Amino acid sequence: MTEDKVIITHYRHVLGVPLDDRKAINSYAINTTEELPTSPFLRVPTPTPWAEEEPVASASLITMFWSLSVSSFPVGGMIASFFGGLLGDQLGRIKAMLVANILSLVGALLMGFSKLGPSHILIISGRGISGLYCGLISGLVPMYIGEIAPTTLRGAIGALHQLAIVTGILISQIVGLDFILGNHELWHILLGLSAVPAVLQSLLLFFCPESPRYLYIKLDEEAKAKKSLKRLRGCDDVTKDINEMRKEREEASSEKKVSIVQLFTNSSYQQPILVALMLHMAQQFSGINGIFYYSTSIFQTAGISQPVYATIGVGAVNTVFTALSVFLVEKAGRRSLFLIGMSGMFVCAIFMSVGLVLLNKLAWMSYMSMTAIFLFVSFFEIGPGPIPWFMVAEFFSQGPRPAALAIAAFSNWTCNFIIALCFQYIADFCGPYVFFLFAGIVLAFTLFTFFKVPETKGKSFEEIAAEFQKKSASAKAPKAAVEMEFLGATETV
């Protein structure tokens, strides 16, 4: 039994819902997007008549509390994503991350002790507070990484952030197995374990130098910035970095603090923020969450007796290819890897859809769907998984960076919430053709990336800004040429 079903059973026990009330499980299977026990493409659930209103009402209560437990996390992330940049500017990057970790500890403690009190209230509160933490950290970590990394390693270090995330997911999948912590006796310990990485990060942050860009550009403390750079670079000659930051500070001093509104109204920021938002939308709307939702059911359909282990295999592939992207991102480039990843996902989505459509006619099609799942995840982690987070930090200089990261993180969390909320309804409507829809979305984002996203590998913030201006000018040039041709034609008449 997976830990989510264990928690639902515990909710029923705490709320006094009879154990033979199967409506709760049926409602959960239909409404949740966390895991699907069987493939919806193979059979249609047979509705069970209910004579009594009380079991239905109690089952609805269980469904409501479980939905709140699932959705409180991304809602917390959406809210807090706006404040990551502000907190980083006010306290500094290191202190801001330490403050954010307090939220993680509080959330973990509430969930860890949820078995001792009203479990549904404590879990919903704990996940909401943990979501606040993740919303803050999703802006602070890419900001800090982008500011401390040397230009030649900025992409590789940025990809390490995603590697840490997927490694955490894999570990949680393993410790969530029935015979470890995913059982009736120990599930609360599993939820409380999220305190461990928060404590570990808090301890390690005391050994991390503050962002030299923050010290030099924001606080005008050149001596501290040089000291921080020497620790980061491991050498005494940091002239090149200081000169780059000096140019950036001169530009920042000529412009006031950039608000979120100005990102969309100032012509010099419109192109980068549009690309940043589209990259994050591409990541969430690619169908990757749908893959994770359906992986267990597809493996089960293929005849695997323990599909949960195959799902863990997907998590392992996730981790391995994220590690591969760390080495590739500085050689192949961000734009190239993103295009390769999206193109591969497009092909895999087509094959997966074909496999699901023909599943009932040809048994071996389930294996094609399984192969497509593994390849889809591999292509995702090569490019669309890690790249959007650190690319946004590369698009913007010190002035607009906090606001840009805030709106990008909000966009990512919002898209995540929309997919979690709507995916089941889309899947019910489209049936086995659902991944054809995602294939079309992936193709659209791939074309956008090809025409609009510049390469940022090995380039300073000045050079990246120049790339955006060049793309913006090339887009306006054909329009201007048409207008001139039209004017010339009218003059000759």
The 8 nearest C-alpha neighbors of each residue, nearest first, counted from 0:
[[1, 177, 4, 2, 5, 182, 181, 3],
 [0, 2, 3, 4, 181, 5, 177, 176],
 [1, 3, 181, 5, 4, 6, 182, 186],
 [4, 2, 6, 5, 1, 7, 33, 0],
 [5, 3, 7, 6, 2, 1, 8, 0],
 [6, 4, 2, 8, 3, 7, 183, 9],
 [5, 7, 9, 3, 8, 4, 10, 2],
 [8, 6, 10, 4, 9, 5, 3, 11],
 [9, 7, 11, 5, 6, 10, 4, 12],
 [8, 10, 6, 12, 11, 7, 13, 5],
 [11, 9, 7, 13, 12, 8, 14, 6],
 [10, 12, 16, 8, 14, 9, 13, 15],
 [11, 13, 9, 15, 10, 14, 16, 8],
 [14, 12, 10, 15, 11, 9, 117, 118],
 [15, 13, 11, 12, 16, 10, 61, 57],
 [14, 16, 12, 13, 11, 17, 10, 18],
 [15, 17, 11, 14, 12, 57, 18, 20],
 [18, 16, 19, 20, 15, 11, 12, 54],
 [17, 19, 20, 16, 11, 12, 21, 8],
 [20, 18, 17, 21, 16, 22, 54, 23],
 [21, 19, 18, 17, 22, 54, 23, 16],
 [22, 20, 23, 24, 19, 25, 18, 58],
 [21, 23, 25, 24, 20, 58, 26, 55],
 [24, 22, 58, 26, 21, 25, 27, 61],
 [23, 25, 27, 21, 22, 26, 28, 20],
 [26, 24, 22, 28, 27, 23, 29, 21],
 [27, 25, 23, 29, 24, 28, 22, 30],
 [26, 28, 24, 30, 25, 31, 29, 62],
 [27, 29, 25, 26, 30, 31, 24, 35],
 [30, 28, 26, 27, 31, 25, 423, 35],
 [31, 29, 27, 28, 26, 32, 423, 62],
 [30, 32, 27, 33, 28, 29, 66, 34],
 [33, 31, 34, 419, 423, 292, 30, 35],
 [32, 34, 31, 292, 35, 69, 419, 3],
 [35, 33, 292, 32, 36, 31, 293, 295],
 [34, 36, 37, 296, 28, 293, 292, 38],
 [35, 37, 296, 34, 38, 28, 295, 299],
 [38, 36, 296, 35, 39, 299, 300, 297],
 [37, 39, 296, 40, 41, 297, 35, 36],
 [40, 38, 41, 42, 37, 43, 430, 427],
 [41, 39, 38, 431, 42, 430, 355, 43],
 [42, 40, 39, 38, 43, 359, 37, 358],
 [41, 43, 39, 40, 44, 38, 37, 45],
 [42, 44, 45, 39, 41, 40, 46, 38],
 [45, 43, 46, 42, 39, 25, 29, 47],
 [44, 46, 43, 47, 42, 48, 25, 29],
 [47, 45, 44, 48, 25, 43, 49, 22],
 [46, 48, 45, 49, 22, 44, 21, 25],
 [49, 47, 46, 50, 51, 45, 22, 55],
 [50, 48, 51, 47, 52, 55, 54, 22],
 [49, 51, 48, 52, 54, 55, 53, 47],
 [50, 52, 53, 49, 54, 55, 56, 48],
 [51, 53, 55, 54, 56, 50, 49, 57],
 [52, 54, 56, 55, 51, 57, 58, 50],
 [55, 53, 57, 56, 52, 58, 51, 20],
 [56, 54, 58, 52, 53, 57, 59, 22],
 [55, 57, 59, 53, 58, 54, 52, 60],
 [56, 58, 60, 54, 59, 55, 53, 16],
 [57, 59, 23, 55, 61, 60, 56, 22],
 [60, 58, 62, 56, 57, 61, 63, 55],
 [59, 61, 57, 63, 58, 62, 64, 56],
 [60, 62, 58, 64, 59, 63, 65, 23],
 [63, 61, 59, 65, 60, 64, 66, 27],
 [62, 64, 60, 66, 61, 65, 59, 67],
 [65, 63, 67, 61, 66, 62, 68, 60],
 [64, 66, 68, 62, 67, 63, 61, 69],
 [67, 65, 63, 69, 68, 64, 62, 70],
 [68, 66, 64, 70, 65, 69, 71, 63],
 [67, 69, 123, 65, 66, 71, 70, 64],
 [68, 70, 66, 67, 71, 65, 72, 33],
 [69, 71, 67, 72, 68, 73, 66, 74],
 [72, 70, 127, 74, 67, 68, 73, 69],
 [71, 73, 130, 127, 126, 75, 70, 74],
 [74, 72, 76, 75, 416, 70, 71, 130],
 [75, 73, 77, 71, 76, 72, 70, 78],
 [76, 74, 130, 131, 127, 72, 78, 73],
 [75, 77, 134, 130, 73, 131, 79, 74],
 [76, 78, 74, 409, 412, 80, 75, 79],
 [79, 77, 75, 76, 80, 74, 81, 131],
 [78, 80, 134, 131, 76, 81, 135, 82],
 [79, 81, 134, 409, 135, 405, 77, 82],
 [82, 80, 405, 79, 83, 78, 409, 406],
 [81, 83, 85, 79, 80, 84, 86, 135],
 [84, 82, 135, 86, 138, 85, 139, 80],
 [83, 85, 401, 87, 86, 82, 405, 88],
 [86, 84, 82, 88, 87, 83, 89, 401],
 [87, 85, 89, 83, 88, 84, 95, 90],
 [86, 88, 92, 91, 84, 95, 85, 90],
 [89, 87, 85, 86, 91, 90, 84, 92],
 [88, 90, 86, 87, 91, 85, 95, 84],
 [91, 89, 87, 95, 94, 88, 86, 92],
 [90, 92, 87, 88, 94, 93, 95, 89],
 [91, 93, 87, 95, 94, 143, 96, 209],
 [94, 92, 96, 95, 91, 209, 97, 204],
 [93, 95, 97, 96, 91, 90, 92, 98],
 [94, 96, 98, 92, 87, 97, 93, 90],
 [97, 95, 99, 93, 98, 94, 100, 92],
 [96, 98, 94, 100, 95, 99, 201, 93],
 [97, 99, 95, 100, 101, 96, 94, 102],
 [100, 98, 96, 101, 97, 132, 102, 95],
 [101, 99, 103, 97, 102, 98, 197, 96],
 [100, 102, 104, 99, 98, 103, 105, 97],
 [103, 101, 105, 100, 104, 132, 99, 128],
 [102, 104, 100, 129, 106, 101, 105, 132],
 [103, 105, 107, 101, 194, 102, 106, 108],
 [104, 106, 102, 108, 107, 103, 101, 109],
 [107, 105, 125, 129, 128, 103, 109, 104],
 [106, 108, 191, 104, 110, 194, 105, 109],
 [109, 107, 111, 105, 110, 106, 191, 112],
 [110, 108, 125, 106, 121, 112, 107, 111],
 [109, 111, 113, 122, 107, 125, 108, 112],
 [112, 110, 191, 108, 187, 188, 109, 113],
 [113, 111, 114, 110, 109, 115, 108, 187],
 [114, 112, 118, 110, 121, 115, 116, 111],
 [113, 115, 112, 118, 116, 187, 117, 111],
 [114, 116, 113, 112, 117, 118, 111, 187],
 [115, 117, 113, 118, 114, 112, 121, 120],
 [118, 116, 120, 119, 121, 113, 13, 115],
 [119, 117, 113, 121, 120, 116, 114, 122],
 [118, 120, 122, 121, 117, 123, 10, 64],
 [121, 119, 123, 118, 122, 117, 124, 113],
 [120, 122, 124, 118, 113, 109, 123, 119],
 [123, 121, 125, 110, 119, 124, 120, 118],
 [122, 124, 68, 126, 120, 125, 121, 119],
 [125, 123, 127, 121, 122, 126, 120, 128],
 [126, 124, 106, 122, 109, 128, 110, 127],
 [127, 125, 129, 72, 123, 128, 124, 122],
 [126, 128, 71, 72, 130, 124, 75, 129],
 [129, 127, 131, 106, 125, 130, 126, 102],
 [130, 128, 126, 132, 106, 103, 131, 127],
 [131, 129, 75, 72, 76, 127, 133, 128],
 [132, 130, 75, 76, 128, 79, 134, 129],
 [131, 133, 129, 135, 130, 99, 134, 102],
 [134, 132, 130, 136, 135, 131, 76, 137],
 [133, 135, 76, 80, 79, 131, 137, 132],
 [136, 134, 83, 80, 132, 79, 133, 137],
 [135, 137, 139, 133, 138, 134, 140, 132],
 [138, 136, 134, 135, 133, 139, 140, 408],
 [139, 137, 83, 136, 404, 135, 140, 141],
 [138, 140, 136, 142, 83, 141, 137, 143],
 [139, 141, 143, 142, 136, 138, 137, 144],
 [142, 140, 144, 143, 389, 139, 145, 138],
 [143, 141, 139, 145, 140, 144, 392, 146],
 [142, 144, 140, 146, 145, 141, 139, 147],
 [143, 145, 141, 147, 146, 142, 148, 140],
 [146, 144, 142, 143, 148, 392, 147, 141],
 [145, 147, 143, 144, 148, 212, 210, 142],
 [148, 146, 144, 210, 145, 143, 149, 211],
 [147, 149, 153, 145, 146, 144, 152, 150],
 [150, 148, 152, 151, 153, 147, 232, 146],
 [149, 151, 153, 457, 152, 148, 458, 459],
 [150, 152, 457, 149, 153, 329, 456, 154],
 [153, 151, 155, 149, 150, 154, 156, 148],
 [154, 152, 148, 150, 156, 155, 149, 151],
 [153, 155, 157, 156, 152, 328, 329, 158],
 [154, 156, 325, 158, 152, 157, 153, 328],
 [157, 155, 159, 158, 153, 154, 152, 148],
 [156, 158, 154, 159, 155, 389, 160, 153],
 [157, 159, 155, 160, 385, 325, 161, 156],
 [160, 158, 162, 156, 157, 161, 163, 325],
 [159, 161, 158, 163, 162, 157, 164, 156],
 [160, 162, 164, 385, 158, 163, 159, 165],
 [163, 161, 159, 165, 164, 160, 321, 166],
 [162, 164, 166, 160, 161, 165, 159, 167],
 [165, 163, 161, 167, 162, 166, 168, 160],
 [166, 164, 168, 167, 162, 318, 163, 169],
 [167, 165, 169, 163, 168, 164, 318, 162],
 [166, 168, 170, 164, 165, 169, 171, 163],
 [167, 169, 165, 171, 166, 170, 172, 164],
 [170, 168, 172, 166, 314, 171, 167, 165],
 [169, 171, 167, 173, 172, 168, 174, 166],
 [170, 172, 168, 174, 173, 169, 175, 167],
 [173, 171, 169, 175, 170, 174, 168, 311],
 [172, 174, 170, 175, 171, 176, 169, 311],
 [175, 173, 171, 176, 179, 180, 172, 170],
 [176, 174, 181, 172, 180, 173, 171, 179],
 [175, 177, 181, 179, 174, 178, 173, 180],
 [178, 176, 181, 182, 179, 180, 0, 175],
 [177, 179, 176, 180, 181, 182, 175, 174],
 [180, 178, 176, 177, 174, 181, 175, 182],
 [181, 179, 185, 175, 186, 182, 174, 189],
 [182, 180, 175, 177, 2, 176, 186, 179],
 [181, 183, 177, 184, 186, 180, 185, 2],
 [184, 182, 185, 5, 186, 181, 9, 6],
 [183, 185, 182, 186, 180, 187, 181, 188],
 [184, 186, 180, 188, 187, 182, 183, 181],
 [187, 185, 189, 181, 188, 180, 182, 183],
 [188, 186, 111, 190, 189, 185, 191, 114],
 [189, 187, 191, 190, 186, 185, 111, 192],
 [188, 190, 186, 192, 187, 191, 180, 185],
 [191, 189, 187, 188, 192, 111, 110, 193],
 [190, 192, 111, 107, 188, 193, 189, 110],
 [193, 191, 194, 189, 190, 195, 188, 107],
 [192, 194, 191, 195, 107, 196, 190, 197],
 [193, 195, 104, 192, 197, 107, 196, 191],
 [194, 196, 198, 197, 193, 192, 199, 191],
 [197, 195, 199, 198, 194, 200, 193, 192],
 [198, 196, 194, 200, 195, 199, 100, 201],
 [199, 197, 201, 195, 196, 200, 194, 202],
 [198, 200, 196, 202, 197, 201, 195, 203],
 [201, 199, 203, 197, 202, 198, 196, 204],
 [200, 202, 198, 204, 199, 203, 97, 197],
 [203, 201, 199, 200, 204, 205, 198, 206],
 [202, 204, 200, 205, 206, 201, 199, 207],
 [205, 203, 207, 201, 206, 202, 200, 93],
 [206, 204, 203, 207, 202, 201, 208, 93],
 [205, 207, 204, 203, 208, 202, 201, 209],
 [206, 208, 204, 205, 209, 203, 93, 231],
 [209, 207, 227, 210, 206, 230, 231, 93],
 [208, 210, 93, 211, 227, 207, 92, 91],
 [209, 211, 213, 212, 147, 146, 214, 143],
 [212, 210, 224, 214, 213, 227, 215, 228],
 [213, 211, 215, 210, 214, 216, 146, 244],
 [212, 214, 217, 210, 211, 216, 215, 218],
 [215, 213, 211, 218, 224, 212, 220, 217],
 [214, 216, 219, 220, 221, 212, 224, 213],
 [217, 215, 248, 219, 213, 212, 218, 214],
 [216, 218, 213, 214, 219, 215, 212, 88],
 [217, 219, 214, 220, 215, 216, 213, 221],
 [220, 218, 215, 216, 217, 221, 214, 213],
 [221, 219, 215, 214, 218, 223, 222, 224],
 [220, 222, 224, 215, 223, 219, 225, 214],
 [221, 223, 225, 224, 220, 226, 215, 227],
 [224, 222, 226, 225, 221, 220, 227, 214],
 [223, 225, 211, 221, 227, 214, 222, 226],
 [226, 224, 228, 222, 227, 223, 229, 221],
 [227, 225, 223, 229, 224, 228, 222, 230],
 [226, 228, 224, 230, 225, 229, 208, 211],
 [229, 227, 231, 225, 230, 226, 232, 224],
 [228, 230, 226, 232, 234, 231, 233, 227],
 [231, 229, 227, 233, 228, 232, 226, 208],
 [230, 232, 228, 229, 233, 227, 147, 208],
 [233, 231, 229, 234, 230, 228, 237, 149],
 [234, 232, 230, 229, 231, 235, 228, 236],
 [233, 235, 229, 232, 236, 237, 230, 231],
 [234, 236, 229, 237, 233, 232, 228, 225],
 [237, 235, 238, 234, 229, 239, 232, 240],
 [236, 238, 240, 239, 235, 241, 228, 229],
 [239, 237, 241, 240, 236, 242, 243, 225],
 [238, 240, 242, 241, 237, 243, 236, 244],
 [241, 239, 243, 242, 237, 238, 244, 228],
 [242, 240, 244, 238, 243, 239, 245, 237],
 [241, 243, 245, 239, 244, 240, 238, 246],
 [244, 242, 240, 246, 245, 241, 239, 247],
 [243, 245, 247, 241, 246, 242, 248, 240],
 [244, 246, 242, 248, 247, 243, 241, 249],
 [247, 245, 249, 243, 244, 248, 250, 242],
 [246, 248, 244, 250, 245, 249, 251, 243],
 [249, 247, 251, 245, 216, 250, 246, 252],
 [250, 248, 246, 252, 251, 247, 245, 253],
 [249, 251, 247, 253, 248, 252, 246, 254],
 [250, 252, 248, 254, 253, 249, 398, 247],
 [253, 251, 249, 254, 250, 248, 255, 398],
 [252, 254, 250, 251, 249, 255, 248, 256],
 [255, 253, 251, 252, 256, 250, 398, 257],
 [254, 256, 257, 253, 252, 251, 398, 258],
 [255, 257, 398, 258, 254, 399, 251, 252],
 [256, 258, 399, 261, 398, 255, 259, 402],
 [259, 257, 261, 260, 402, 256, 262, 399],
 [258, 260, 262, 402, 261, 257, 403, 406],
 [259, 261, 258, 262, 263, 264, 257, 265],
 [262, 260, 264, 258, 263, 265, 259, 257],
 [263, 261, 268, 259, 260, 264, 265, 269],
 [262, 264, 269, 261, 260, 265, 268, 259],
 [263, 265, 261, 262, 266, 260, 269, 268],
 [266, 264, 261, 267, 268, 262, 263, 269],
 [265, 267, 269, 268, 264, 270, 263, 262],
 [268, 266, 265, 269, 270, 468, 271, 262],
 [269, 267, 262, 266, 271, 265, 270, 272],
 [268, 270, 263, 266, 272, 271, 267, 262],
 [269, 271, 273, 272, 268, 274, 467, 267],
 [272, 270, 274, 273, 268, 269, 275, 394],
 [273, 271, 275, 274, 269, 270, 276, 268],
 [274, 272, 270, 276, 275, 271, 269, 277],
 [273, 275, 277, 271, 272, 276, 278, 270],
 [276, 274, 272, 278, 273, 277, 391, 271],
 [277, 275, 273, 279, 278, 274, 407, 272],
 [276, 278, 280, 274, 279, 275, 281, 273],
 [279, 277, 281, 275, 276, 280, 387, 274],
 [280, 278, 282, 276, 281, 411, 277, 387],
 [279, 281, 277, 283, 282, 278, 284, 276],
 [282, 280, 278, 284, 279, 285, 283, 277],
 [281, 283, 279, 280, 383, 285, 284, 278],
 [282, 284, 280, 285, 281, 415, 414, 279],
 [285, 283, 281, 286, 280, 282, 414, 418],
 [284, 286, 441, 283, 281, 282, 287, 437],
 [287, 285, 289, 284, 288, 437, 290, 283],
 [286, 288, 290, 289, 285, 291, 283, 376],
 [289, 287, 291, 290, 286, 292, 283, 418],
 [290, 288, 292, 286, 287, 291, 293, 422],
 [291, 289, 287, 288, 293, 292, 294, 286],
 [290, 292, 288, 294, 289, 293, 287, 295],
 [291, 293, 289, 34, 290, 294, 33, 288],
 [294, 292, 290, 296, 291, 295, 289, 297],
 [293, 295, 297, 291, 296, 290, 292, 298],
 [294, 296, 298, 306, 297, 293, 310, 299],
 [297, 295, 37, 38, 299, 293, 298, 294],
 [298, 296, 300, 294, 299, 295, 293, 301],
 [297, 299, 301, 295, 306, 300, 296, 303],
 [298, 300, 296, 303, 297, 301, 306, 302],
 [301, 299, 297, 302, 298, 296, 365, 38],
 [302, 300, 298, 365, 299, 303, 297, 366],
 [301, 303, 300, 299, 304, 298, 306, 305],
 [302, 304, 299, 306, 305, 301, 298, 300],
 [303, 305, 306, 302, 299, 298, 307, 301],
 [306, 304, 307, 303, 308, 309, 299, 298],
 [307, 305, 309, 308, 298, 299, 295, 303],
 [306, 308, 310, 309, 305, 295, 311, 176],
 [309, 307, 311, 310, 306, 305, 312, 313],
 [308, 310, 312, 306, 311, 307, 313, 298],
 [311, 309, 307, 313, 312, 308, 295, 294],
 [310, 312, 314, 308, 313, 309, 315, 172],
 [313, 311, 309, 315, 310, 314, 308, 316],
 [312, 314, 310, 316, 311, 315, 373, 317],
 [313, 315, 317, 311, 169, 312, 316, 318],
 [314, 316, 312, 318, 317, 313, 319, 311],
 [317, 315, 313, 319, 318, 314, 320, 312],
 [316, 318, 314, 315, 320, 319, 376, 313],
 [317, 319, 315, 321, 316, 165, 320, 166],
 [320, 318, 316, 322, 321, 317, 315, 323],
 [321, 319, 323, 322, 377, 318, 317, 380],
 [320, 322, 380, 324, 318, 323, 162, 319],
 [321, 323, 319, 320, 325, 324, 162, 318],
 [324, 322, 320, 321, 325, 326, 319, 327],
 [323, 325, 327, 381, 321, 326, 322, 328],
 [326, 324, 155, 322, 158, 323, 327, 328],
 [327, 325, 324, 323, 328, 155, 329, 322],
 [328, 326, 324, 330, 331, 329, 325, 323],
 [327, 329, 332, 330, 331, 324, 333, 325],
 [330, 328, 332, 327, 331, 154, 155, 456],
 [331, 329, 327, 328, 332, 326, 456, 333],
 [330, 332, 328, 327, 329, 335, 336, 333],
 [333, 331, 328, 456, 329, 335, 330, 334],
 [334, 332, 336, 335, 328, 337, 454, 456],
 [333, 335, 337, 454, 336, 332, 338, 453],
 [336, 334, 338, 332, 337, 333, 339, 331],
 [337, 335, 382, 339, 333, 338, 334, 340],
 [336, 338, 382, 340, 334, 335, 383, 339],
 [339, 337, 335, 341, 336, 340, 342, 334],
 [340, 338, 336, 342, 337, 341, 343, 335],
 [339, 341, 378, 382, 337, 343, 338, 342],
 [340, 342, 344, 338, 343, 339, 445, 337],
 [343, 341, 345, 339, 344, 340, 338, 346],
 [342, 344, 340, 346, 345, 341, 378, 339],
 [345, 343, 347, 341, 375, 342, 346, 348],
 [344, 346, 438, 342, 348, 343, 347, 441],
 [347, 345, 349, 343, 344, 348, 350, 342],
 [348, 346, 344, 371, 350, 349, 345, 375],
 [349, 347, 351, 345, 438, 346, 350, 434],
 [350, 348, 352, 346, 347, 351, 435, 353],
 [351, 349, 353, 347, 352, 348, 354, 371],
 [352, 350, 368, 348, 354, 349, 353, 371],
 [351, 353, 355, 349, 354, 434, 350, 432],
 [354, 352, 350, 356, 351, 355, 357, 349],
 [353, 355, 364, 351, 368, 352, 357, 356],
 [354, 356, 358, 352, 431, 353, 357, 351],
 [357, 355, 353, 431, 354, 358, 352, 432],
 [358, 356, 360, 354, 355, 359, 361, 353],
 [357, 359, 355, 364, 361, 360, 356, 354],
 [358, 360, 357, 361, 362, 41, 356, 355],
 [361, 359, 357, 358, 362, 364, 356, 363],
 [360, 362, 358, 363, 364, 359, 357, 365],
 [363, 361, 364, 358, 365, 360, 359, 301],
 [362, 364, 365, 366, 361, 367, 358, 301],
 [363, 365, 354, 367, 366, 362, 358, 361],
 [366, 364, 368, 301, 363, 367, 358, 354],
 [367, 365, 369, 364, 368, 363, 370, 301],
 [366, 368, 364, 370, 369, 365, 354, 371],
 [367, 369, 351, 371, 365, 354, 366, 370],
 [370, 368, 366, 372, 371, 367, 365, 373],
 [369, 371, 367, 373, 372, 368, 366, 374],
 [370, 372, 368, 347, 374, 369, 373, 351],
 [373, 371, 375, 369, 370, 374, 368, 376],
 [372, 374, 370, 376, 375, 371, 313, 377],
 [373, 375, 377, 371, 376, 372, 378, 370],
 [376, 374, 344, 372, 378, 377, 373, 347],
 [375, 377, 379, 373, 374, 378, 317, 372],
 [378, 376, 374, 375, 380, 379, 320, 317],
 [377, 379, 340, 381, 375, 380, 376, 343],
 [380, 378, 376, 383, 384, 377, 381, 340],
 [379, 381, 384, 321, 377, 382, 378, 320],
 [380, 382, 324, 378, 379, 340, 320, 321],
 [381, 383, 337, 336, 340, 380, 384, 379],
 [384, 382, 379, 282, 337, 386, 385, 340],
 [383, 385, 380, 379, 382, 386, 282, 381],
 [386, 384, 161, 158, 383, 387, 382, 388],
 [385, 387, 388, 383, 382, 389, 390, 384],
 [388, 386, 390, 278, 389, 279, 385, 391],
 [389, 387, 386, 390, 391, 385, 141, 392],
 [388, 390, 392, 157, 391, 141, 387, 386],
 [391, 389, 393, 387, 392, 388, 386, 394],
 [392, 390, 394, 393, 389, 275, 388, 387],
 [391, 393, 389, 390, 394, 145, 395, 142],
 [394, 392, 390, 391, 395, 389, 460, 145],
 [395, 393, 391, 392, 271, 390, 463, 460],
 [396, 394, 400, 393, 392, 399, 397, 460],
 [395, 397, 398, 400, 460, 399, 247, 394],
 [396, 398, 400, 399, 395, 251, 247, 216],
 [399, 397, 251, 396, 400, 256, 257, 401],
 [398, 400, 257, 402, 401, 397, 395, 403],
 [399, 401, 403, 395, 397, 402, 396, 398],
 [402, 400, 84, 404, 403, 399, 405, 85],
 [403, 401, 405, 259, 404, 400, 399, 258],
 [404, 402, 400, 406, 405, 401, 399, 407],
 [403, 405, 407, 401, 402, 406, 138, 408],
 [406, 404, 81, 402, 408, 403, 80, 407],
 [405, 407, 409, 403, 408, 404, 410, 402],
 [408, 406, 404, 410, 409, 405, 276, 403],
 [409, 407, 411, 405, 410, 406, 80, 404],
 [410, 408, 406, 77, 412, 80, 407, 411],
 [409, 411, 407, 413, 408, 412, 406, 414],
 [412, 410, 408, 414, 279, 409, 413, 415],
 [411, 413, 415, 409, 77, 414, 410, 73],
 [412, 414, 416, 410, 415, 411, 409, 77],
 [415, 413, 417, 411, 416, 412, 283, 410],
 [414, 416, 412, 418, 413, 417, 283, 411],
 [415, 417, 413, 419, 414, 418, 73, 420],
 [418, 416, 414, 420, 419, 415, 421, 413],
 [419, 417, 422, 421, 415, 420, 416, 414],
 [420, 418, 416, 417, 421, 422, 32, 415],
 [419, 421, 417, 418, 416, 422, 423, 32],
 [422, 420, 418, 424, 423, 419, 417, 425],
 [421, 423, 425, 418, 424, 419, 426, 420],
 [422, 424, 426, 425, 421, 427, 32, 30],
 [425, 423, 427, 421, 426, 422, 428, 420],
 [426, 424, 422, 428, 423, 427, 429, 421],
 [425, 427, 423, 429, 430, 428, 424, 433],
 [428, 426, 424, 430, 425, 429, 423, 39],
 [427, 429, 425, 426, 430, 424, 433, 423],
 [430, 428, 433, 426, 432, 427, 425, 431],
 [429, 431, 426, 427, 432, 428, 433, 40],
 [432, 430, 356, 355, 433, 40, 429, 352],
 [431, 433, 429, 430, 435, 434, 352, 356],
 [434, 432, 429, 436, 435, 431, 426, 430],
 [433, 435, 437, 436, 352, 432, 348, 438],
 [436, 434, 438, 432, 437, 433, 352, 349],
 [437, 435, 434, 439, 438, 433, 440, 432],
 [436, 438, 434, 440, 439, 435, 286, 441],
 [437, 439, 435, 345, 441, 436, 348, 440],
 [440, 438, 442, 436, 437, 441, 443, 435],
 [439, 441, 437, 443, 442, 438, 444, 436],
 [440, 442, 438, 444, 443, 439, 285, 345],
 [443, 441, 445, 439, 440, 444, 438, 345],
 [444, 442, 440, 446, 445, 441, 439, 447],
 [445, 443, 447, 441, 446, 442, 281, 448],
 [446, 444, 442, 448, 447, 443, 341, 441],
 [447, 445, 449, 443, 448, 444, 442, 450],
 [446, 448, 444, 450, 445, 449, 451, 443],
 [449, 447, 452, 445, 451, 446, 450, 444],
 [448, 450, 446, 447, 451, 445, 452, 338],
 [451, 449, 447, 448, 452, 446, 453, 470],
 [450, 452, 448, 447, 449, 453, 470, 274],
 [451, 453, 448, 450, 449, 274, 454, 334],
 [454, 452, 455, 466, 451, 334, 467, 463],
 [453, 455, 334, 456, 333, 452, 332, 335],
 [456, 454, 458, 463, 453, 457, 333, 393],
 [457, 455, 332, 458, 454, 333, 329, 154],
 [456, 458, 151, 150, 455, 459, 329, 153],
 [459, 457, 455, 456, 462, 463, 460, 150],
 [458, 460, 462, 461, 463, 457, 150, 243],
 [459, 461, 463, 462, 396, 464, 393, 458],
 [462, 460, 464, 459, 463, 465, 458, 247],
 [461, 463, 465, 459, 464, 460, 458, 466],
 [464, 462, 466, 460, 465, 461, 455, 458],
 [463, 465, 461, 467, 466, 462, 460, 468],
 [464, 466, 462, 468, 463, 467, 469, 461],
 [467, 465, 463, 469, 464, 468, 462, 470],
 [468, 466, 470, 464, 469, 465, 471, 463],
 [469, 467, 471, 465, 466, 470, 472, 464],
 [468, 470, 466, 472, 467, 471, 473, 465],
 [471, 469, 473, 467, 472, 468, 474, 466],
 [470, 472, 468, 474, 469, 473, 467, 475],
 [471, 473, 469, 475, 474, 470, 468, 476],
 [474, 472, 470, 476, 475, 471, 469, 477],
 [473, 475, 471, 472, 476, 470, 477, 478],
 [474, 476, 472, 478, 473, 477, 479, 471],
 [475, 477, 479, 473, 478, 474, 472, 480],
 [478, 476, 480, 479, 475, 481, 474, 473],
 [479, 477, 481, 475, 476, 480, 482, 474],
 [478, 480, 482, 476, 477, 481, 483, 475],
 [481, 479, 477, 483, 482, 478, 484, 476],
 [482, 480, 484, 478, 479, 483, 485, 477],
 [481, 483, 479, 485, 480, 484, 486, 478],
 [484, 482, 486, 480, 485, 481, 487, 479],
 [485, 483, 487, 481, 486, 482, 480, 488],
 [484, 486, 482, 488, 483, 487, 481, 489],
 [487, 485, 483, 489, 488, 484, 482, 490],
 [488, 486, 484, 490, 485, 489, 483, 491],
 [487, 489, 485, 491, 486, 490, 484, 492],
 [490, 488, 486, 492, 487, 491, 485, 484],
 [489, 491, 487, 488, 492, 486, 485, 484],
 [492, 490, 488, 489, 487, 486, 485, 484],
 [491, 489, 490, 488, 487, 486, 485, 484]]
